[in-house]
Amino acid sequence: MPYFAYKALRCDGQLVQDTIEAASRASALALLAERQLTLLQFRASSAMPSLAEQALEAGGRRLPRRTVEIFTRGLSALLAAGVPLASALRRLAKDGSNKAAATTWDILQEAVSNGTSLADSMARFPRVFSRVYTAMVRAGEAGGFLDIVLDQIAEFQSKDRDLKARVSTALVYPCVLAVLATAVVVFLLVYFIPRFEAMFADFGAVLPALTRGIIALSGVLKHWGLPAGAALLVAMVMLRQYLDTTAGRRRWEGLVLRVPVLGRLLARFAMVRFCRMLGTLTGAGVSLITALTVARESLGNQVLVDAVQEAILRVQRGERLADSLALCPQLFPGAVLEIIGVAEDSGRLDAELVRLAATAEKDLDRELQRAVALAEPAMLFVMAAIIGTIVIGMVLPIFTLQDYIR
C-alpha cells in the first residue's frame, strides 16, 4: 500500500509530522480524520521515512538546556516510579510544550519501541544530547540503574549551567569596556582627528612627532578601514575553520592554557567539571575505567583530554588513580591529588570527588571575582591612556599656533 506524508495539529495544539500507510488517498484522509487531526500538509510519499531521516530533520534543531534538563528529570522520575521507558517517553512527548522538543521525544519513543537502546537513539541528536550525556545513559542502561544516572545527569546539568552563568556574568563588564574603548578610539581617529588636521594645515605649522603619528594613523584608518575590516573578517573565518580541525583545536587550546591568569582559571573550571562528573558516575555504580572515560569528555579542552587519556591507561594497568592523575599537574594540583589519594584508600572516592568539586567551585568563584576586579581598572587605565595620548597629541600643536598667527 502507498504511503502518505502529513503535517497536522493535534487537538491540544501540538504539531505532528509523520507518514501513514493507506490503500488510497481517501482512506488516508479518513484515518487522519478519525484521529481528530487538523491537516496542514498532505502529500503522497514513496516510502516510510526512516528513523534516521526523521532524526536528521529534527536533530538540526538545538533545544534550550533548560528544556533538556526538565526532560532528564522527568524521565528519571517516571523510571523510578516503575513506568516503562517507552511509555515514559510517550508521556513526556505528550506533555511537552516545546514543539521541537515534543518531536524529538516522539522520535526517541519510536526508536526505543523498535528495540533501539536509549543511548543509541539519543546519539542521533548530537545538538541536543552531548557525548557525555549519551555515554552516561549508555552506562546506566548497561548497569540497570538508568533512573539514577538520569537524576545525576540532571543535577550535573543544573550545577554546570549555574557555573557557566556565573563565569559569563563576570565577563560581561570587561567585554563591554573593551567594546566601548574600541568604539571611542575609532570615533576619535575617523571623525575627530581629521578636523584638527585641516586646521593645522591652514596654519602651515610644523607638528610634533606624536601628532603626525596620530594623524597618519587616522588617515590609514579612514581610507583603509573597510578593506582592513573585510580582511580581518576573512582571516577570522579562516582561523575558525582551522580551529575546527583537530590539530588547530589542540594548538589553540594549548596556547590558551599557557596564558597566565586565563589558563589557570580554565584548568580549574575543567577540574571542577571532571571531578563532579567522575564522582557522579562512580556514585551511580559505574566502573572506574568507564567513569574516567566519560568524565574525560567533560573537560572541554583537547590538550587536557589527551593528558587524562594517559592517566586512564595507567589505571587500566592497575596503578592508583591519584598516581595516574599526577601526570596532569596543570589540571590536578598536589593538594587535589592528596585528597583523591586519601579518598581512594578510604573507599569514599565518589563522595570526596563531589565534595572536592564543590570546594573547587567556590575557589573558582573567588579567583574569577579577583581576576575581574583586577581586569576592570586595568582596562580603564589602558582606555584612558590611549584616549589621553590622542588628546594630548592633538592639543600639543595648539600651544605653538600663536607663533604662526603672529
N, C-alpha and C positions, 0 to 999 in steps of 0.2 A: 504493500500500500504506500501511497505517496506521503511525503512529509510536508507540513506547513509551518513556517516560522511566524511568530507573532510577538507583538509587544502590547501589553494591556495593563489596565489598572484594576486592582482588587477593590472590594467594597470598602476596605479600610484605607484606600488611597495609595497603597504600596504598588510600585512598578514591578511587573512580571515580564520577563523576556525568556521565551522558551520555544520548543518545537513540539508539534503534536502530529501523531500519525492517524490518518483517517482515510476512508475509502474514496471520498470526494471532497471538493471544496465546501459543499453544503453541509456534509457530515461534520467537517471540522468546525464550521461556524456554529453548528448546533451544539457540539460538545463544549465549545467555549462559552456559549450562552448558558448552558447548564451550570457552569462553574461561576456564573454571575460576574464575568469579566467584561470590562469596557475596553474594546479594541482600539488601539492607537495605530498599529501597523499590522498588516497581514499579507503574506506572500507565500507562494509555493517554494519549497526547498528541495534540493536534490537528495539530501541525506540528513540524518540526525547529526547535529554538531557534536563533536567530542567534548569531553570534559576539559581537555587541554585547550581546545579552541575557546570555550566559554571562559576558562580561567585566564587565557591570554587577553580576552576583551576586557574582563573585569580587573585583571591584575595590573593594568596600566594605571589604575586609579590609586592614589595614595590616600589612605584613611587617616584621620586625626589620631594621634597617640592616645588621647583620652577615650576615643571610641574603642580602640583595640584593648585598652586596659579594662573597660567596662565589660567587654565581651569575655575577656580572660577570667575575670572574677565571677561573672555569671555562669560560665561553663564549669568552673571549678565547683561552685555551689551546687549546681544541678547534678554533677557527677558524684559529689559527696553525699547527696541525698538519695542516690541509687537510681537516678534516671539514666537510661541507656544513652550512649554517645550520640547516635543518630537522632534520637528524639530530643536530646538537649540542644543540638544544633538547629533542628527544625523550630524549636520553641524560640530560640534566640533570633532566628531569621524572621519569625513572625512578629516578635516584639520590637524589632529594630526600627528606630525612627529614621536612620540614615539609609537612603535607598541604595547607595553603592555598597554600604556595609551589609544590608539585607541580601543583596545579590551575591556577595562574597560568601556569606554564611550558607546561603542556599546551595551554592556550588560545593562547599565543603561537605554539607549534609549528603548531597547526592553521591559524592565521591566515596564517603565513608560507607554509605548504604551499599555501594557496589563492591565493597571489600578493600578499598584503599585505606592505608593507615592514615591517621590524622596528621602525622608529621609530613608524610609524602604529599598529602592534599594541601597543607599549608605551604609547602615548598614551591607550589605553583604561583604563589603570590609573594614574590620577594620584596615588593614595595610595601607590603602590609606586615608580613612576619619576617623578622630578621633571621639570619643564620643561627644566632644564639637562641632565639625563641624556638625555632624548629628543632635544634639539637636537644634542647631541654625537653620538649614534648616527646621526641623520639626516645629519650632516656626514660621518661615517665611511662610511656607505653610499654617499653621493654621490661621495666621493673614492676608494673602493675600498680603504680601509685600516681596515675595521671592527675587526679584531682589535687593531690598535694603539690605536685610540681607546678600546676597551673596557678594555684594560690601563691606559691613562691614567686612565680614569674610576675604576677600582678603586683606583688609587694615590691619586687625589684624595679619594675617599670615606674611605679609611683615615686620611689626614692630617687631613682636615676633622673626622672623628669624634674623633680624638685631641685636636684643638684645642678642640672644643666640650666634651669631657670635662674638660679642664684648667680651662676657664672655669667650668663648672658646679661642679667640686670646690672651686675657690677661693671661690665664692659661698655654699657650704653653711654655713660657720661664721657669717658675718654674718647670714644669714637665720635661723639657729637662735637667735642672740642676740636678734634683733628679735622673734621669736615668744615667746621666754621673757620678755622685758621686758614685752611687751603682756599676757601671761598674769598676771604678778606684779602689775602695776598694776591690772588688772581685779579680781583676787582681793582686793587691799587695799581697793579702793573699794567692792566689793559685800559682802564678809564682815567685814573688819577694822574699817573706819571706823564702821559702824552701832553696834557695841558701845560705842565711845567716845562716840558721840552720845547714847546712852541714859544713860551715866554722867554726862556733863556736864549733861544736862537735869535730873537728880535734884538736883544742887547749885545749879541756877539761876545758873550762872556766866556772866559776860559774856565771850564767846570772842573771841580775836583775829581780825582780818580774814582772815588766812591759813587759820585753822581753819574759819571759817564758809564760806569758799570751797570748801575740800576737802569739807566735809560736804554742801554744796549740790550739788557735782559727783557725790558718792556717791549722793545721793537721785535725781538725774536718771538716772544710770546704772542704779540699782536698779529704778526704776519705768518708765523709758522705754528700757531697754537692748534688749529684744527687738524692740519696734517699730522702733527705730533700726537694729538689725541687719537686720531684714527690708527696711527702706527702702534700706539700703546695698546689700543683695544685689540688689534690683531695679535700683538705679542702676548697679551693676556689669554686670548683664545688658544693660541699655540701652546702656551705654558700649561693651560688647563688640560689640553689633550695629552701633553707629555706626562702630567701628573696622574692621569688616568691609567697609565701603564704601570706595571709592577715595578720596573726599575726607577721610573720617575717618582712614584709614591715613596719608595724606600729612601731615595736620595733626599727628597723634600722633608720627610718626617725625621730623618736623621739630622738634618740641618736645624729643624725646629727644636729638637731635643737639646741641641748644644747652645741655644740662646739662654743666657744666664738665668733670668727670672722665669721667663715663659716656659723653658724646658723643664724646670723643676716642678712648676705648677701642673703642667700636662702629665708628667710622670706620676705625680701624687694623685691626680684625677684618675688616671688609668689604674693605679694600685687600688684605689677605693672600689672601683667597679670590679676589678679582678677578685679581690678578697670577698666582697659581698656575693658575687656570683658563685665562687668556689664554696663558700660557707653555706649558701643556699642549697647548692646541689648535693654536697656531702650530707647536709642535714636531712635531705629528702631521700637519702639512701642510695644515691648514685655512687658508683665506684670512683675511687680517687683518680684513676687514669682518665676515665670518661669525663669526670668533672673538670679536670685540668684542661682537657682538650676543648670542652665547651667554653670554659671561662677564658681561655686564651683568646677566643674570638671577640670578647667584650673589651679588649684593650684599646682597639681603635687606632693602633699605631703599628705598622708592619714591622718596624725595627724591634719593638718590644715583643711582638708576636714571635718573631724569629728567635729572640733570646729565650723566651719561655718554652719554645718548642724543644730546645736543647735540654732544658730542665726536665721536661716531660720524659724525654728519652732516658735520662739518668734515673728518674723514679721508676720507669719500667724495668731498669736493670736491678732494682732493689735498693737504691740509695734513699736516704731520708729526704723528705720534702724540703726541709729547711736548708739542708746542704745543697740540694739541687737548685733551689731558687737563689742561692748565693751567687750563681753565675750572672744574675741580673742586678748588680749593685745600684744601677740608676733607678730601678723600679722598686727594689726592696732594700731599704737601708738596714744597717746592722741591728738596730733596735727591733725592727719588724721581724727580722729573721729569728731573733731570740724568742720573741713571743710565739712565732709559729713553731719553733722547735720545742718549747715547753708544752704548747697545746698538743703537739703531735705525740709527745711522750705520755701525756696525761689522758689521751683519748678524747679530748674535748676540742678537736680541731674545728668542727663546724661552728660551734658557739663562739669560740675565740676569734675565728675569722670574721664573723658578722660583727662582733664587738669591736674588733680592730678596724673594720671598715667604718663603723660609726664614729670611732675616735679620730681616725684619719680624716674623715669628712669634716669634723669640727676644726681640726688643724688647717685643712684646706681652706675653709671659710675665712679663718683668721689671716692666713697668708694672702689670700686673694684680696681681702679688705685692705691689708697693709700695702700690697702692690698697687692697688687702685689709688689709695691715699697718697702714695709717692708719685704715681703717674700724673695725677691731676695738676699739682703745682709744677711738675717738670714740663708738662705740655703747655701750661700757661706761660712759663718762663720762655720756652722756645718761641711760642707765638708772639710774645711781647718783644723778644729780641729781634725777630725777623721784621715785624712791623715797625719797631723803633728804628732799626737800621735804615729801612726805606724812608721813613720820615726825616731822619737826620740827613740822609743823602740828598733829599730834596730841599732841606732848609739851609744847608751849608752855603750854597751859592748866593742866597738872598743877602747874606752879610757883606758880600763883595759887590752887589749890584749898585750900591751907592757910588762907588768909584767910576763905574761905567756911565751912570746918569750924569755925573759932572763932566 
